C-alpha cells in the first residue's frame, strides 16, 4: 500500500548559468514505495533531477523535500542515508580491490559496526545474485555484474530511496533485462522507492508512474497505460511505444481482454489464464 510522499519537488528552478536553465519550475511528488520513471530526450533535464536529489547540485529557487526534510548543505549526511544512487558507468563507483571490499568501503562511511559488516555484505550480495563473486576483483566482472555490485553497495546501508541514472544504458540486452528485473524486485520484495532516469521504454511499462520531461519542464505525468494510450501525444514528443505495449493494444483492439504487460512472458501467462 502506497503511503505518504517521500520525495517532493516544489517549483524547482536550476540552471548552471542564468541563460541556461536546466530545470524550469518543476513540481512533482513520489510516494513511498513507488516505482517512477523519468523519461525525455537528451537535454530534457531528466538527469538534472537525479543530481538535485542526490545533493550534487542545489536549486536556484524552489524546494526539494526528501523524507520530510528540505535538502540543503546542512543535512547532506542525512540525505545520503536515505538515498542510494547507481550511475550509468559502474566503473566510476568502484573503490575496492574485490566486491566485498567495495561494499565494505560504503559501510565504513556509514559507520556500520565491523561485526555487522560481513553479515550485511553477505545479505546484499545474495539480494543481487552476487554471492559467488565476493572475492572477485571488479575488473573481472561483466558490465551487468558490475551494476549488480553497484546496487549492492547502494543498498547496503538500507536507504529508503534508490535512484538509477541511465543504469542500463551501457549493458547488452541480456544484462539489461536482468538488471531491470532486479530493480523491480527491489521495489516489490524490499519496498524500496525507485526513481529511474531512463531512455528504455520497455522499462517504463513496469513503472507505477511516468514523468515526461522536455526542455527542462514536465509535460506529462501519468501511469504507463495513460501515457501509452495517448498515441497523438507520443507522436508529438517523438517517443516510442514499446513493442510489448503495441502488442497488448492490438490484442485489446481485437477483443482479447489482456492488461498492459511489461514482458512477452507476462502476456503469455495472462492469455493462458484466460483460456482456463
PyMOL commands that set and color helices and strands:
alter all, ss='L'
color gray80, all
select helices_A, chain A and resi 46-53+73-82+90-93+99-109+114-127+131-133+138-140+143-155+173-190+201-204+224-228+231-236+243-253+264-275
alter helices_A, ss='H'
color red, helices_A
select strands_A, chain A and resi 5-17+20-31+35-39+61-66+69-70+83-86+161-165+193-197+209-214+217-222
alter strands_A, ss='S'
color yellow, strands_A
deselect
rebuild
show_as cartoon
